[in-house]
Structures are given as C-alpha cells and as structure tokens.
Amino acid sequence: MPLSRLPPPSAVEMVIPGHAVGKVMGKGGSNIDNIRKISGAAVDIIDSKSSRGDQIAIISGTQEQKRAAENLIQAFIMAT
C-alpha cells in the first residue's frame, strides 16, 4: 500500500506528573524544545486541571516521531 494512502497520524496524550513538569519543560522551555527537535514530533503541553499540578503532553507526528517524543519525555520524568 503506498504511503500516501495512510491515514493522518493521530495525536497521543501523555500525562506529565506535577513534580516532573519543570524538568520536562526545562529552563525557558529548553528541554521541551530539544524533545521537539530530536523527535521531530509536535509537542504541546496543556494544563490538566488536576489538583496535583499534572500536565498533559499532546504529541503528534509519525509513529516513530511520537514514540521518540514519548521516550524522551519519559526519560525526563524518570530523572526527577
């Protein structure tokens, strides 16, 4: 099947625990910018309105880009 017939990639939501938001974002957004550059995925951080301060990362791109971004974000979460 030709690539042009694949459905558009859908976005993935990933919860970033409140204690890890600062680490994932980085100073002035530097870490999230690097995650975008390295993975090639579009990553938007939105407030989840949770009392714990959790936020949601909306990740879109190809399967590989999304997987790379998720892995990078997970690495920052694990480092907290």
Number of C-alpha atoms within 10 A of each C-alpha: 5 5 6 7 7 8 7 10 11 12 17 16 15 15 17 24 16 17 13 20 21 17 20 26 18 15 10 9 12 13 18 22 15 15 21 20 12 13 20 17 23 19 23 13 18 13 12 15 10 10 7 10 14 18 19 20 24 18 22 21 19 17 14 12 18 24 17 18 27 21 14 20 24 16 12 19 18 10 10 11
